[in-house]
Amino acid sequence: MVSASDKRRERRIPVELWIEAERDGELYFQRASNLSVGGAFFAQTIPLPVGTVVALSFQLPGDPDQIQCRGEIVTAKDLGMGVHFSSLKQHDRARIEALIDKQLAPPRAKKS
């Protein structure tokens, strides 16, 4: 289990990203509103119970390759839930980190 302080230590970025979440043969399409290497927050959804394990599949913006991993629901409130990525391959983790680096990089000054 991941503690609240551990979850917030990771850099997160706002995203508009659809993630497929499969549980017990049922497929759900969840809209992620933020993303970190450790997980995502699904907004505007009826949350699953904390501790629920789901199979996740998604593509990062501008990247055609799927990321597939397991996720565990770690927070559930109103119309949203936080999911912690587990079994995330190192290569996929690096791809998420590269996206975060790119989005958080300071804007480059324009040459005149």
Biopython code that builds the backbone (N, CA, C, O; Angstrom):
import numpy as np
from Bio.PDB.StructureBuilder import StructureBuilder

atoms = [
    (1, "MET", "N", (0.848, -1.182, 0.000)),
    (1, "MET", "CA", (0.000, 0.000, 0.000)),
    (1, "MET", "C", (0.892, 1.244, 0.000)),
    (1, "MET", "O", (1.933, 1.272, 0.657)),
    (2, "VAL", "N", (0.480, 2.252, -0.732)),
    (2, "VAL", "CA", (1.246, 3.483, -0.851)),
    (2, "VAL", "C", (0.622, 4.527, 0.067)),
    (2, "VAL", "O", (-0.592, 4.726, 0.050)),
    (3, "SER", "N", (1.451, 5.194, 0.870)),
    (3, "SER", "CA", (0.915, 6.207, 1.778)),
    (3, "SER", "C", (0.642, 7.501, 1.018)),
    (3, "SER", "O", (1.172, 7.709, -0.074)),
    (4, "ALA", "N", (-0.176, 8.360, 1.591)),
    (4, "ALA", "CA", (-0.523, 9.625, 0.942)),
    (4, "ALA", "C", (0.723, 10.471, 0.691)),
    (4, "ALA", "O", (0.823, 11.126, -0.346)),
    (5, "SER", "N", (1.671, 10.466, 1.626)),
    (5, "SER", "CA", (2.881, 11.275, 1.433)),
    (5, "SER", "C", (3.727, 10.728, 0.286)),
    (5, "SER", "O", (4.337, 11.504, -0.449)),
    (6, "ASP", "N", (3.775, 9.395, 0.120)),
    (6, "ASP", "CA", (4.521, 8.805, -0.990)),
    (6, "ASP", "C", (3.902, 9.190, -2.322)),
    (6, "ASP", "O", (4.617, 9.500, -3.274)),
    (7, "LYS", "N", (2.584, 9.174, -2.396)),
    (7, "LYS", "CA", (1.909, 9.484, -3.652)),
    (7, "LYS", "C", (2.210, 10.909, -4.100)),
    (7, "LYS", "O", (2.400, 11.152, -5.291)),
    (8, "ARG", "N", (2.255, 11.826, -3.190)),
    (8, "ARG", "CA", (2.404, 13.231, -3.541)),
    (8, "ARG", "C", (3.855, 13.637, -3.766)),
    (8, "ARG", "O", (4.112, 14.754, -4.213)),
    (9, "ARG", "N", (4.812, 12.756, -3.465)),
    (9, "ARG", "CA", (6.213, 13.074, -3.672)),
    (9, "ARG", "C", (6.571, 13.111, -5.155)),
    (9, "ARG", "O", (7.503, 13.810, -5.553)),
    (10, "GLU", "N", (5.849, 12.378, -5.951)),
    (10, "GLU", "CA", (6.138, 12.295, -7.373)),
    (10, "GLU", "C", (5.576, 13.510, -8.103)),
    (10, "GLU", "O", (4.526, 14.048, -7.752)),
    (11, "ARG", "N", (6.311, 13.917, -9.124)),
    (11, "ARG", "CA", (5.837, 15.034, -9.938)),
    (11, "ARG", "C", (4.634, 14.564, -10.748)),
    (11, "ARG", "O", (4.636, 13.465, -11.303)),
    (12, "ARG", "N", (3.621, 15.397, -10.808)),
    (12, "ARG", "CA", (2.441, 15.052, -11.594)),
    (12, "ARG", "C", (2.104, 16.190, -12.533)),
    (12, "ARG", "O", (2.399, 17.355, -12.268)),
    (13, "ILE", "N", (1.480, 15.822, -13.631)),
    (13, "ILE", "CA", (1.109, 16.808, -14.635)),
    (13, "ILE", "C", (-0.382, 16.665, -14.946)),
    (13, "ILE", "O", (-0.936, 15.568, -14.867)),
    (14, "PRO", "N", (-1.020, 17.767, -15.298)),
    (14, "PRO", "CA", (-2.410, 17.656, -15.749)),
    (14, "PRO", "C", (-2.433, 17.015, -17.141)),
    (14, "PRO", "O", (-1.579, 17.312, -17.977)),
    (15, "VAL", "N", (-3.386, 16.159, -17.380)),
    (15, "VAL", "CA", (-3.525, 15.498, -18.679)),
    (15, "VAL", "C", (-5.003, 15.365, -19.030)),
    (15, "VAL", "O", (-5.873, 15.455, -18.163)),
    (16, "GLU", "N", (-5.264, 15.154, -20.287)),
    (16, "GLU", "CA", (-6.564, 14.716, -20.780)),
    (16, "GLU", "C", (-6.271, 13.396, -21.458)),
    (16, "GLU", "O", (-5.880, 13.370, -22.625)),
    (17, "LEU", "N", (-6.455, 12.307, -20.744)),
    (17, "LEU", "CA", (-5.997, 11.010, -21.199)),
    (17, "LEU", "C", (-7.048, 9.956, -20.875)),
    (17, "LEU", "O", (-7.537, 9.889, -19.748)),
    (18, "TRP", "N", (-7.395, 9.135, -21.859)),
    (18, "TRP", "CA", (-8.325, 8.031, -21.620)),
    (18, "TRP", "C", (-7.534, 6.777, -21.308)),
    (18, "TRP", "O", (-6.595, 6.428, -22.023)),
    (19, "ILE", "N", (-7.914, 6.112, -20.248)),
    (19, "ILE", "CA", (-7.252, 4.881, -19.815)),
    (19, "ILE", "C", (-8.306, 3.772, -19.737)),
    (19, "ILE", "O", (-9.362, 3.941, -19.127)),
    (20, "GLU", "N", (-7.997, 2.644, -20.362)),
    (20, "GLU", "CA", (-8.876, 1.480, -20.257)),
    (20, "GLU", "C", (-8.548, 0.771, -18.943)),
    (20, "GLU", "O", (-7.389, 0.482, -18.648)),
    (21, "ALA", "N", (-9.581, 0.502, -18.172)),
    (21, "ALA", "CA", (-9.417, -0.228, -16.920)),
    (21, "ALA", "C", (-10.334, -1.441, -16.974)),
    (21, "ALA", "O", (-11.547, -1.312, -17.144)),
    (22, "GLU", "N", (-9.736, -2.627, -16.827)),
    (22, "GLU", "CA", (-10.506, -3.867, -16.904)),
    (22, "GLU", "C", (-10.497, -4.547, -15.543)),
    (22, "GLU", "O", (-9.461, -4.674, -14.891)),
    (23, "ARG", "N", (-11.696, -4.982, -15.135)),
    (23, "ARG", "CA", (-11.837, -5.685, -13.855)),
    (23, "ARG", "C", (-12.937, -6.724, -13.992)),
    (23, "ARG", "O", (-14.052, -6.406, -14.404)),
    (24, "ASP", "N", (-12.628, -7.938, -13.653)),
    (24, "ASP", "CA", (-13.609, -9.030, -13.692)),
    (24, "ASP", "C", (-14.311, -9.131, -15.042)),
    (24, "ASP", "O", (-15.520, -9.358, -15.099)),
    (25, "GLY", "N", (-13.555, -8.963, -16.135)),
    (25, "GLY", "CA", (-14.126, -9.082, -17.470)),
    (25, "GLY", "C", (-14.901, -7.870, -17.948)),
    (25, "GLY", "O", (-15.407, -7.867, -19.070)),
    (26, "GLU", "N", (-15.005, -6.844, -17.122)),
    (26, "GLU", "CA", (-15.708, -5.616, -17.513)),
    (26, "GLU", "C", (-14.680, -4.553, -17.852)),
    (26, "GLU", "O", (-13.691, -4.377, -17.141)),
    (27, "LEU", "N", (-14.927, -3.838, -18.963)),
    (27, "LEU", "CA", (-14.004, -2.815, -19.440)),
    (27, "LEU", "C", (-14.597, -1.437, -19.184)),
    (27, "LEU", "O", (-15.741, -1.165, -19.549)),
    (28, "TYR", "N", (-13.816, -0.574, -18.558)),
    (28, "TYR", "CA", (-14.227, 0.795, -18.265)),
    (28, "TYR", "C", (-13.259, 1.744, -18.966)),
    (28, "TYR", "O", (-12.057, 1.479, -19.015)),
    (29, "PHE", "N", (-13.768, 2.837, -19.502)),
    (29, "PHE", "CA", (-12.909, 3.875, -20.064)),
    (29, "PHE", "C", (-12.910, 5.029, -19.070)),
    (29, "PHE", "O", (-13.939, 5.667, -18.846)),
    (30, "GLN", "N", (-11.755, 5.289, -18.480)),
    (30, "GLN", "CA", (-11.624, 6.316, -17.447)),
    (30, "GLN", "C", (-10.857, 7.507, -17.991)),
    (30, "GLN", "O", (-9.883, 7.339, -18.725)),
    (31, "ARG", "N", (-11.288, 8.711, -17.635)),
    (31, "ARG", "CA", (-10.569, 9.919, -18.043)),
    (31, "ARG", "C", (-9.627, 10.322, -16.918)),
    (31, "ARG", "O", (-10.056, 10.646, -15.811)),
    (32, "ALA", "N", (-8.327, 10.295, -17.226)),
    (32, "ALA", "CA", (-7.325, 10.715, -16.245)),
    (32, "ALA", "C", (-7.162, 12.226, -16.332)),
    (32, "ALA", "O", (-7.027, 12.780, -17.423)),
    (33, "SER", "N", (-7.174, 12.888, -15.183)),
    (33, "SER", "CA", (-6.987, 14.340, -15.164)),
    (33, "SER", "C", (-5.581, 14.730, -14.742)),
    (33, "SER", "O", (-5.157, 15.864, -14.965)),
    (34, "ASN", "N", (-4.846, 13.787, -14.127)),
    (34, "ASN", "CA", (-3.429, 14.022, -13.862)),
    (34, "ASN", "C", (-2.700, 12.700, -13.874)),
    (34, "ASN", "O", (-3.291, 11.632, -13.715)),
    (35, "LEU", "N", (-1.372, 12.804, -14.070)),
    (35, "LEU", "CA", (-0.549, 11.620, -14.272)),
    (35, "LEU", "C", (0.799, 11.819, -13.607)),
    (35, "LEU", "O", (1.368, 12.909, -13.649)),
    (36, "SER", "N", (1.307, 10.760, -12.994)),
    (36, "SER", "CA", (2.674, 10.730, -12.469)),
    (36, "SER", "C", (3.233, 9.355, -12.814)),
    (36, "SER", "O", (2.503, 8.502, -13.319)),
    (37, "VAL", "N", (4.521, 9.128, -12.549)),
    (37, "VAL", "CA", (5.069, 7.799, -12.813)),
    (37, "VAL", "C", (4.464, 6.765, -11.868)),
    (37, "VAL", "O", (4.522, 5.566, -12.139)),
    (38, "GLY", "N", (3.892, 7.220, -10.775)),
    (38, "GLY", "CA", (3.317, 6.304, -9.807)),
    (38, "GLY", "C", (1.846, 6.008, -9.995)),
    (38, "GLY", "O", (1.327, 5.049, -9.425)),
    (39, "GLY", "N", (1.156, 6.831, -10.800)),
    (39, "GLY", "CA", (-0.270, 6.593, -10.962)),
    (39, "GLY", "C", (-0.980, 7.734, -11.644)),
    (39, "GLY", "O", (-0.366, 8.606, -12.258)),
    (40, "ALA", "N", (-2.298, 7.706, -11.519)),
    (40, "ALA", "CA", (-3.135, 8.708, -12.169)),
    (40, "ALA", "C", (-4.363, 8.953, -11.301)),
    (40, "ALA", "O", (-4.681, 8.179, -10.398)),
    (41, "PHE", "N", (-5.044, 10.061, -11.607)),
    (41, "PHE", "CA", (-6.315, 10.339, -10.951)),
    (41, "PHE", "C", (-7.389, 10.306, -12.015)),
    (41, "PHE", "O", (-7.305, 11.015, -13.018)),
    (42, "PHE", "N", (-8.411, 9.472, -11.792)),
    (42, "PHE", "CA", (-9.533, 9.369, -12.708)),
    (42, "PHE", "C", (-10.632, 10.304, -12.230)),
    (42, "PHE", "O", (-11.135, 10.172, -11.114)),
    (43, "ALA", "N", (-10.998, 11.251, -13.088)),
    (43, "ALA", "CA", (-12.008, 12.242, -12.736)),
    (43, "ALA", "C", (-13.358, 11.871, -13.351)),
    (43, "ALA", "O", (-13.433, 11.118, -14.322)),
    (44, "GLN", "N", (-14.403, 12.410, -12.770)),
    (44, "GLN", "CA", (-15.760, 12.245, -13.281)),
    (44, "GLN", "C", (-16.144, 10.784, -13.461)),
    (44, "GLN", "O", (-16.647, 10.395, -14.515)),
    (45, "THR", "N", (-15.909, 9.982, -12.440)),
    (45, "THR", "CA", (-16.262, 8.568, -12.486)),
    (45, "THR", "C", (-16.756, 8.120, -11.116)),
    (45, "THR", "O", (-16.367, 8.683, -10.092)),
    (46, "ILE", "N", (-17.593, 7.133, -11.105)),
    (46, "ILE", "CA", (-18.011, 6.535, -9.836)),
    (46, "ILE", "C", (-16.854, 5.659, -9.372)),
    (46, "ILE", "O", (-16.494, 4.704, -10.061)),
    (47, "PRO", "N", (-16.270, 5.960, -8.228)),
    (47, "PRO", "CA", (-15.056, 5.238, -7.817)),
    (47, "PRO", "C", (-15.313, 3.778, -7.449)),
    (47, "PRO", "O", (-16.361, 3.415, -6.916)),
    (48, "LEU", "N", (-14.321, 2.971, -7.754)),
    (48, "LEU", "CA", (-14.297, 1.577, -7.296)),
    (48, "LEU", "C", (-13.792, 1.571, -5.852)),
    (48, "LEU", "O", (-13.169, 2.539, -5.416)),
    (49, "PRO", "N", (-14.048, 0.509, -5.117)),
    (49, "PRO", "CA", (-13.572, 0.462, -3.730)),
    (49, "PRO", "C", (-12.040, 0.508, -3.642)),
    (49, "PRO", "O", (-11.343, -0.047, -4.491)),
    (50, "VAL", "N", (-11.530, 1.177, -2.602)),
    (50, "VAL", "CA", (-10.091, 1.201, -2.349)),
    (50, "VAL", "C", (-9.603, -0.233, -2.204)),
    (50, "VAL", "O", (-10.235, -1.055, -1.540)),
    (51, "GLY", "N", (-8.465, -0.519, -2.836)),
    (51, "GLY", "CA", (-7.904, -1.859, -2.807)),
    (51, "GLY", "C", (-8.241, -2.674, -4.050)),
    (51, "GLY", "O", (-7.645, -3.727, -4.273)),
    (52, "THR", "N", (-9.188, -2.207, -4.862)),
    (52, "THR", "CA", (-9.547, -2.915, -6.095)),
    (52, "THR", "C", (-8.366, -2.896, -7.049)),
    (52, "THR", "O", (-7.726, -1.860, -7.227)),
    (53, "VAL", "N", (-8.073, -4.038, -7.664)),
    (53, "VAL", "CA", (-6.992, -4.144, -8.647)),
    (53, "VAL", "C", (-7.615, -4.196, -10.034)),
    (53, "VAL", "O", (-8.573, -4.931, -10.273)),
    (54, "VAL", "N", (-7.050, -3.397, -10.951)),
    (54, "VAL", "CA", (-7.535, -3.326, -12.328)),
    (54, "VAL", "C", (-6.365, -3.499, -13.289)),
    (54, "VAL", "O", (-5.221, -3.204, -12.944)),
    (55, "ALA", "N", (-6.654, -3.975, -14.489)),
    (55, "ALA", "CA", (-5.665, -4.033, -15.561)),
    (55, "ALA", "C", (-5.825, -2.751, -16.380)),
    (55, "ALA", "O", (-6.932, -2.421, -16.807)),
    (56, "LEU", "N", (-4.726, -2.030, -16.600)),
    (56, "LEU", "CA", (-4.764, -0.735, -17.275)),
    (56, "LEU", "C", (-4.068, -0.795, -18.621)),
    (56, "LEU", "O", (-3.100, -1.534, -18.802)),
    (57, "SER", "N", (-4.569, -0.013, -19.558)),
    (57, "SER", "CA", (-3.961, 0.099, -20.870)),
    (57, "SER", "C", (-4.205, 1.515, -21.374)),
    (57, "SER", "O", (-5.341, 1.990, -21.366)),
    (58, "PHE", "N", (-3.127, 2.203, -21.819)),
    (58, "PHE", "CA", (-3.279, 3.577, -22.306)),
    (58, "PHE", "C", (-2.099, 3.979, -23.171)),
    (58, "PHE", "O", (-1.048, 3.337, -23.168)),
    (59, "GLN", "N", (-2.305, 5.068, -23.919)),
    (59, "GLN", "CA", (-1.252, 5.647, -24.745)),
    (59, "GLN", "C", (-0.971, 7.052, -24.237)),
    (59, "GLN", "O", (-1.887, 7.786, -23.868)),
    (60, "LEU", "N", (0.294, 7.413, -24.222)),
    (60, "LEU", "CA", (0.674, 8.779, -23.872)),
    (60, "LEU", "C", (0.479, 9.675, -25.085)),
    (60, "LEU", "O", (0.552, 9.196, -26.217)),
    (61, "PRO", "N", (0.231, 10.968, -24.874)),
    (61, "PRO", "CA", (0.069, 11.880, -26.005)),
    (61, "PRO", "C", (1.293, 11.846, -26.918)),
    (61, "PRO", "O", (2.427, 11.945, -26.449)),
    (62, "GLY", "N", (1.058, 11.707, -28.219)),
    (62, "GLY", "CA", (2.138, 11.705, -29.192)),
    (62, "GLY", "C", (2.952, 10.425, -29.239)),
    (62, "GLY", "O", (3.986, 10.383, -29.906)),
    (63, "ASP", "N", (2.511, 9.374, -28.544)),
    (63, "ASP", "CA", (3.246, 8.114, -28.492)),
    (63, "ASP", "C", (2.294, 6.988, -28.886)),
    (63, "ASP", "O", (1.313, 6.740, -28.186)),
    (64, "PRO", "N", (2.571, 6.297, -30.005)),
    (64, "PRO", "CA", (1.628, 5.277, -30.478)),
    (64, "PRO", "C", (1.648, 3.967, -29.682)),
    (64, "PRO", "O", (0.722, 3.165, -29.805)),
    (65, "ASP", "N", (2.680, 3.735, -28.874)),
    (65, "ASP", "CA", (2.817, 2.467, -28.162)),
    (65, "ASP", "C", (1.978, 2.443, -26.880)),
    (65, "ASP", "O", (1.956, 3.410, -26.118)),
    (66, "GLN", "N", (1.296, 1.330, -26.662)),
    (66, "GLN", "CA", (0.471, 1.154, -25.470)),
    (66, "GLN", "C", (1.335, 0.928, -24.229)),
    (66, "GLN", "O", (2.399, 0.313, -24.298)),
    (67, "ILE", "N", (0.864, 1.430, -23.117)),
    (67, "ILE", "CA", (1.415, 1.086, -21.807)),
    (67, "ILE", "C", (0.382, 0.189, -21.153)),
    (67, "ILE", "O", (-0.803, 0.521, -21.105)),
    (68, "GLN", "N", (0.837, -0.952, -20.648)),
    (68, "GLN", "CA", (-0.059, -1.865, -19.954)),
    (68, "GLN", "C", (0.554, -2.205, -18.603)),
    (68, "GLN", "O", (1.736, -2.532, -18.501)),
    (69, "CYS", "N", (-0.273, -2.119, -17.575)),
    (69, "CYS", "CA", (0.189, -2.447, -16.224)),
    (69, "CYS", "C", (-1.026, -2.745, -15.363)),
    (69, "CYS", "O", (-2.167, -2.634, -15.810)),
    (70, "ARG", "N", (-0.768, -3.114, -14.158)),
    (70, "ARG", "CA", (-1.832, -3.279, -13.177)),
    (70, "ARG", "C", (-1.925, -1.985, -12.371)),
    (70, "ARG", "O", (-0.966, -1.219, -12.275)),
    (71, "GLY", "N", (-3.084, -1.768, -11.808)),
    (71, "GLY", "CA", (-3.277, -0.612, -10.958)),
    (71, "GLY", "C", (-4.109, -0.993, -9.754)),
    (71, "GLY", "O", (-4.939, -1.900, -9.815)),
    (72, "GLU", "N", (-3.879, -0.290, -8.660)),
    (72, "GLU", "CA", (-4.664, -0.503, -7.444)),
    (72, "GLU", "C", (-5.301, 0.814, -7.045)),
    (72, "GLU", "O", (-4.626, 1.841, -6.975)),
    (73, "ILE", "N", (-6.596, 0.788, -6.784)),
    (73, "ILE", "CA", (-7.299, 1.994, -6.347)),
    (73, "ILE", "C", (-6.823, 2.332, -4.932)),
    (73, "ILE", "O", (-6.937, 1.520, -4.014)),
    (74, "VAL", "N", (-6.285, 3.551, -4.777)),
    (74, "VAL", "CA", (-5.738, 3.941, -3.470)),
    (74, "VAL", "C", (-6.533, 5.068, -2.811)),
    (74, "VAL", "O", (-6.440, 5.265, -1.599)),
    (75, "THR", "N", (-7.313, 5.808, -3.601)),
    (75, "THR", "CA", (-8.202, 6.821, -3.033)),
    (75, "THR", "C", (-9.506, 6.788, -3.816)),
    (75, "THR", "O", (-9.512, 6.514, -5.016)),
    (76, "ALA", "N", (-10.596, 7.066, -3.139)),
    (76, "ALA", "CA", (-11.911, 7.120, -3.773)),
    (76, "ALA", "C", (-12.694, 8.226, -3.089)),
    (76, "ALA", "O", (-12.861, 8.219, -1.869)),
    (77, "LYS", "N", (-13.178, 9.185, -3.890)),
    (77, "LYS", "CA", (-13.961, 10.271, -3.313)),
    (77, "LYS", "C", (-14.917, 10.838, -4.351)),
    (77, "LYS", "O", (-14.584, 10.926, -5.533)),
    (78, "ASP", "N", (-16.080, 11.213, -3.913)),
    (78, "ASP", "CA", (-17.106, 11.800, -4.771)),
    (78, "ASP", "C", (-17.108, 11.141, -6.157)),
    (78, "ASP", "O", (-17.456, 9.967, -6.286)),
    (79, "LEU", "N", (-16.724, 11.887, -7.175)),
    (79, "LEU", "CA", (-16.697, 11.362, -8.543)),
    (79, "LEU", "C", (-15.274, 11.272, -9.055)),
    (79, "LEU", "O", (-14.957, 11.827, -10.107)),
    (80, "GLY", "N", (-14.411, 10.582, -8.325)),
    (80, "GLY", "CA", (-13.029, 10.418, -8.759)),
    (80, "GLY", "C", (-12.324, 9.362, -7.937)),
    (80, "GLY", "O", (-12.769, 8.984, -6.853)),
    (81, "MET", "N", (-11.198, 8.888, -8.488)),
    (81, "MET", "CA", (-10.412, 7.902, -7.739)),
    (81, "MET", "C", (-8.960, 7.972, -8.176)),
    (81, "MET", "O", (-8.660, 8.253, -9.336)),
    (82, "GLY", "N", (-8.063, 7.713, -7.234)),
    (82, "GLY", "CA", (-6.643, 7.653, -7.508)),
    (82, "GLY", "C", (-6.227, 6.209, -7.689)),
    (82, "GLY", "O", (-6.647, 5.329, -6.936)),
    (83, "VAL", "N", (-5.392, 5.969, -8.702)),
    (83, "VAL", "CA", (-4.918, 4.616, -8.968)),
    (83, "VAL", "C", (-3.396, 4.621, -8.944)),
    (83, "VAL", "O", (-2.752, 5.483, -9.543)),
    (84, "HIS", "N", (-2.833, 3.642, -8.242)),
    (84, "HIS", "CA", (-1.377, 3.479, -8.175)),
    (84, "HIS", "C", (-0.979, 2.433, -9.202)),
    (84, "HIS", "O", (-1.534, 1.334, -9.223)),
    (85, "PHE", "N", (0.004, 2.777, -10.073)),
    (85, "PHE", "CA", (0.491, 1.816, -11.054)),
    (85, "PHE", "C", (1.373, 0.783, -10.369)),
    (85, "PHE", "O", (2.291, 1.131, -9.627)),
    (86, "SER", "N", (1.087, -0.488, -10.624)),
    (86, "SER", "CA", (1.968, -1.554, -10.161)),
    (86, "SER", "C", (2.370, -2.356, -11.390)),
    (86, "SER", "O", (1.694, -2.301, -12.418)),
    (87, "SER", "N", (3.422, -3.070, -11.296)),
    (87, "SER", "CA", (3.969, -3.864, -12.400)),
    (87, "SER", "C", (4.227, -3.024, -13.654)),
    (87, "SER", "O", (4.100, -3.521, -14.773)),
    (88, "LEU", "N", (4.590, -1.749, -13.466)),
    (88, "LEU", "CA", (4.916, -0.868, -14.596)),
    (88, "LEU", "C", (6.339, -1.197, -15.057)),
    (88, "LEU", "O", (7.278, -1.166, -14.262)),
    (89, "LYS", "N", (6.486, -1.510, -16.339)),
    (89, "LYS", "CA", (7.803, -1.838, -16.878)),
    (89, "LYS", "C", (8.699, -0.604, -16.836)),
    (89, "LYS", "O", (8.223, 0.522, -16.980)),
    (90, "GLN", "N", (9.995, -0.821, -16.638)),
    (90, "GLN", "CA", (10.955, 0.276, -16.534)),
    (90, "GLN", "C", (10.921, 1.167, -17.780)),
    (90, "GLN", "O", (11.000, 2.391, -17.674)),
    (91, "HIS", "N", (10.805, 0.550, -18.952)),
    (91, "HIS", "CA", (10.742, 1.313, -20.203)),
    (91, "HIS", "C", (9.518, 2.235, -20.221)),
    (91, "HIS", "O", (9.610, 3.381, -20.662)),
    (92, "ASP", "N", (8.387, 1.743, -19.748)),
    (92, "ASP", "CA", (7.168, 2.554, -19.720)),
    (92, "ASP", "C", (7.280, 3.665, -18.680)),
    (92, "ASP", "O", (6.812, 4.781, -18.902)),
    (93, "ARG", "N", (7.897, 3.357, -17.559)),
    (93, "ARG", "CA", (8.131, 4.376, -16.529)),
    (93, "ARG", "C", (8.977, 5.515, -17.099)),
    (93, "ARG", "O", (8.701, 6.688, -16.850)),
    (94, "ALA", "N", (10.012, 5.155, -17.869)),
    (94, "ALA", "CA", (10.886, 6.162, -18.493)),
    (94, "ALA", "C", (10.096, 7.016, -19.492)),
    (94, "ALA", "O", (10.341, 8.217, -19.610)),
    (95, "ARG", "N", (9.162, 6.406, -20.203)),
    (95, "ARG", "CA", (8.343, 7.161, -21.164)),
    (95, "ARG", "C", (7.453, 8.176, -20.445)),
    (95, "ARG", "O", (7.293, 9.305, -20.909)),
    (96, "ILE", "N", (6.880, 7.774, -19.321)),
    (96, "ILE", "CA", (6.050, 8.702, -18.538)),
    (96, "ILE", "C", (6.917, 9.826, -17.979)),
    (96, "ILE", "O", (6.526, 10.993, -18.021)),
    (97, "GLU", "N", (8.105, 9.477, -17.451)),
    (97, "GLU", "CA", (9.019, 10.503, -16.928)),
    (97, "GLU", "C", (9.410, 11.501, -18.024)),
    (97, "GLU", "O", (9.493, 12.701, -17.761)),
    (98, "ALA", "N", (9.652, 11.020, -19.250)),
    (98, "ALA", "CA", (10.022, 11.911, -20.359)),
    (98, "ALA", "C", (8.878, 12.869, -20.681)),
    (98, "ALA", "O", (9.121, 14.045, -20.953)),
    (99, "LEU", "N", (7.642, 12.390, -20.656)),
    (99, "LEU", "CA", (6.491, 13.256, -20.899)),
    (99, "LEU", "C", (6.387, 14.328, -19.814)),
    (99, "LEU", "O", (6.137, 15.496, -20.112)),
    (100, "ILE", "N", (6.579, 13.929, -18.563)),
    (100, "ILE", "CA", (6.514, 14.878, -17.445)),
    (100, "ILE", "C", (7.633, 15.915, -17.570)),
    (100, "ILE", "O", (7.398, 17.110, -17.394)),
    (101, "ASP", "N", (8.859, 15.451, -17.877)),
    (101, "ASP", "CA", (9.982, 16.376, -18.061)),
    (101, "ASP", "C", (9.669, 17.399, -19.144)),
    (101, "ASP", "O", (9.910, 18.594, -18.976)),
    (102, "LYS", "N", (9.128, 16.914, -20.257)),
    (102, "LYS", "CA", (8.824, 17.801, -21.391)),
    (102, "LYS", "C", (7.779, 18.833, -20.999)),
    (102, "LYS", "O", (7.913, 20.013, -21.326)),
    (103, "GLN", "N", (6.741, 18.396, -20.303)),
    (103, "GLN", "CA", (5.664, 19.324, -19.940)),
    (103, "GLN", "C", (6.109, 20.308, -18.854)),
    (103, "GLN", "O", (5.652, 21.451, -18.839)),
    (104, "LEU", "N", (6.986, 19.885, -17.954)),
    (104, "LEU", "CA", (7.401, 20.765, -16.852)),
    (104, "LEU", "C", (8.632, 21.613, -17.179)),
    (104, "LEU", "O", (9.030, 22.467, -16.387)),
    (105, "ALA", "N", (9.235, 21.371, -18.354)),
    (105, "ALA", "CA", (10.425, 22.151, -18.729)),
    (105, "ALA", "C", (10.051, 23.618, -18.890)),
    (105, "ALA", "O", (8.991, 23.940, -19.427)),
    (106, "PRO", "N", (10.930, 24.511, -18.420)),
    (106, "PRO", "CA", (10.636, 25.938, -18.590)),
    (106, "PRO", "C", (10.591, 26.278, -20.085)),
    (106, "PRO", "O", (11.321, 25.688, -20.881)),
    (107, "PRO", "N", (9.736, 27.225, -20.456)),
    (107, "PRO", "CA", (9.669, 27.594, -21.868)),
    (107, "PRO", "C", (11.012, 28.168, -22.336)),
    (107, "PRO", "O", (11.686, 28.897, -21.609)),
    (108, "ARG", "N", (11.369, 27.823, -23.548)),
    (108, "ARG", "CA", (12.643, 28.307, -24.098)),
    (108, "ARG", "C", (12.444, 29.715, -24.623)),
    (108, "ARG", "O", (11.415, 30.031, -25.220)),
    (109, "ALA", "N", (13.434, 30.553, -24.395)),
    (109, "ALA", "CA", (13.362, 31.930, -24.895)),
    (109, "ALA", "C", (13.455, 31.913, -26.413)),
    (109, "ALA", "O", (14.234, 31.155, -26.990)),
    (110, "LYS", "N", (12.653, 32.755, -27.049)),
    (110, "LYS", "CA", (12.687, 32.826, -28.507)),
    (110, "LYS", "C", (13.882, 33.652, -28.940)),
    (110, "LYS", "O", (14.209, 34.679, -28.344)),
    (111, "LYS", "N", (14.524, 33.171, -29.997)),
    (111, "LYS", "CA", (15.667, 33.924, -30.549)),
    (111, "LYS", "C", (15.138, 35.034, -31.428)),
    (111, "LYS", "O", (14.201, 34.835, -32.201)),
    (112, "SER", "N", (15.753, 36.225, -31.304)),
    (112, "SER", "CA", (15.280, 37.331, -32.136)),
    (112, "SER", "C", (16.122, 37.502, -33.368)),
    (112, "SER", "O", (15.859, 38.391, -34.178)),
]
sb = StructureBuilder()
sb.init_structure("model")
sb.init_model(0)
sb.init_chain("A")
sb.init_seg("    ")
for serial, (resi, resn, name, xyz) in enumerate(atoms, 1):
    if name == "N":
        sb.init_residue(resn, " ", resi, " ")
    sb.init_atom(name, np.array(xyz, "f"), 0.0, 1.0, " ", f" {name:<3s}", serial, name[0])
structure = sb.get_structure()
